[in-house]
Amino acid sequence: SRKVFKFAVLLPAGSNQNPYWEDPLKGVLNAGEELKPYGIILDIHTFSPNDTADFRTKGHKLLQKKPDGLLLAPIFYSESKKFLSKCLEQNLPVAFIDSPMDYPNSVRFIGQNSYQSGHVAAQLIGMGNPKDASYLVFNIASDKDQLYRFTQRSNGFKDYFQSRKIPVNILVHDIHSPGLDEIIQVLTKQMQEHKPIDGIFV
């Protein structure tokens, strides 16, 4: 029918300090090239992963263009909930990447099972360590609101040992700073205060 579909993309921007989001964006761009002959146009917006105001601005901008669908990385939980209420007003289908959210028009989730990933991490880190090992679990997020994404991973990590009745000491620490220097400082302090440490799950 020669209809053109415009799909909006709202992803965090990658950086030298945190290149995690560079590969998903490359994947989106590659898919965009493959789908272009079929009448699909991508409207890509990236926001600072440390700036909720930038997320709001970019989200408002893309909704004004009335897209036919949206790919969203909801790393700011509260802001994403507000944004999704506006998406719902437009009856906009949304696919989530990295973290799922409750949304009536959710069409897809692309990402790992967070609980299972924590479970697998515990299984791997436990190999070769004594049964009474001590582990540090670090949840690193620039905004306290982002930490909801890590709760299931931490739970999966702890539940692996509990379900197998393996006695271990697990210390969970949240870091609310995106800066590498601050993260290294906190890690060093925790490792010095809780010696000996047999493994770290970040």
Secondary structure, 3 states (H helix, E strand, C coil): CCCCEEEEEEEECCCCCCHHHHHHHHHHHHHHHHHHHHCEEEEEEEECCCCHHHHHHHHHHHHHCCCCEEEECCCCHHHHHHHHHHHHHCCCCEEEECCCCCCCCEEEEECCCHHHHHHHHHHHHHCCCCCCCEEEEEEECCCHHHHHHHHHHHHHHHHHHHHCCCCCEEEEEEECCCCHHHHHHHHHHHHHHCCCCCEEEC
